[in-house]
Every structure is written in structure tokens, then in C-alpha cells.
């Protein structure tokens, strides 16, 4: 996963299938994507750059030092109002430094690939 978004924006380029974005093998599956960051932080916000068929992200978790996963975002998958979009949410229930974010996508509802260009982890050192 790139450190910065690298799917070009503009007419038709910002909401289309793109080889630089992550996509699962099947378009009607439940999958997860795990991103590891070099610098652990106490998370305050996570931004997920969706560039094609956004809305299938149902849950986002962070990996704790114990190896357990804690849910920091949860919703029912459904069609997003905008494409592309940045799914951005605050994180306030985690007090330890983390470096791993797991994104769970349920593409059975929209029956299309939810392509992810980048993930940004914001937090305190």
C-alpha cells in the first residue's frame, strides 16, 4: 500500500478501476486488508481512500500489543454518496500505540469491488 494516494483524480479517473488501488479477487466476497505502518502511534483518526465502488467497508480494526484486534469503526455496508471518497473517522477508544490497521470489506451488498488507494493513520507519538 502506498504511503500517499496515487490514483489520479479528475474526469473519470477518480472513480474507476485502477491498477494502483487494492481490490480483492472476487467482487462479491467478504475480505480484509491489513496495513502496517512504520511508526506506531496512539490513533486519533483513520482516513481510507476509496476510489471505486465505495461503501463496502463494514468494520475497521487496529491490532493491539496483545495481538488482539479492537474495533474502531463499524457500519452496515451500503452505497456511498460520493465516489471517490475518503472514509474518515475519529478514534478515541484506543490508548496504546498501534501500527496495524485491518479493513474489513463486505462486497456482497453492492456486488462490486471496493478499491482502496491508501490508508492514513493519524495519531500521537
N, C-alpha and C positions, 0 to 999 in steps of 0.2 A: 504494500500500500504506500503510495507516495506521501511525502510529508506535506505537500501543498496540493490543492486540487489541480488537475491537469487536463480535464476535459474542457475544450474551448466553449465559451458562451457565445451566443449570437443566434441569428436566424437558423432554426432547425438543428444547430449543433448542440445546443444546451439541453435538449430533451430528446435524445435519440440514442440508440445502441452505439456504444463506443468501445473500442478495444482497450482503452486506458482504464476503464472502470471495471470493478469487480462484479461478477454475476455468477450465480450458481449454475450448475449443469442443467438442471431442469427448471422450467418456468412455473410449475405448479407444485413445488415442493416446500417443505419446511427445512431451512438451512441455518447455519450460523457462520459468522465471520469473526475471527479473533484477531485483534490488532494489539501489538506490543510496542510500547513507547520506550525510548532510551532513558528518559529521565522520569522517575516516579514522582508523583505529586499528590497532594490531598485534593481530590477533584472538586471543582466548583461549577463546571459546565462542560458539556459534551456537545459538539457540533458534528452532524453526519451529513455529508454532501451527497444527496441522491440525484442522479442525473437521467434516469429513465424509469418510468412507471413507479414513482414514489408512493409510499403508503403501506408497504408490506412489513415494515418494521413493527413488531409486536412487543418486543422486550429488549432492553439493553442492560447488561450486567457488567460489573467490574470484579476482577479477581483479587481477593484479599490475601494477606500474607499467609493465612492458614490454608490457602488453596481452595477455599470455598468461594462461591460466587454470590454477590449481593446484587439484587435488582435495583436499578436506579431510574428506570423508565419502563412503563408498561401501558399498553393501549390495545384496543381492538383494531387489527389491520383494516384499512379501507382506502379508497381512492383519495389522494391528496388534492387540494385545491389548486396547487401550482406545480409546475414542472419546468425546469429543475427546482429543487428546494433544498434548504438547509434545515434539517430537523435539529433544533437547538433546544436544550433543556438544562435547567439548573440542577446541581447535585448538592444536597445538603445533609444527607444521612450517612455519609462516609467520612470518618475522622482520621483514617490512616492513609499513608501514601500508597498509591496503586500505579501500575504501569500497563495493565492489561484490560482492554475493553472488549466485550463479546456482544455482537449484534445478532439478534435472532430475527429472521425474516420468515413470515408465513405467506407464501405466494399463492396459496390455494384460493384465497378470496378473489384477488384480481386476475389470477391466472396469467401472470406476466412477470418477467424478470424485473426485480427492483435493483437497479445497478447503482453501486456506491463508488464514488470517485475518491473520497478522502474522509478521514475522521480526525477531528481536532479535540484534544484533551486539554482543558484549561484548569489550572489549579495553583495551589500554593506549594512552594518548596519547603 
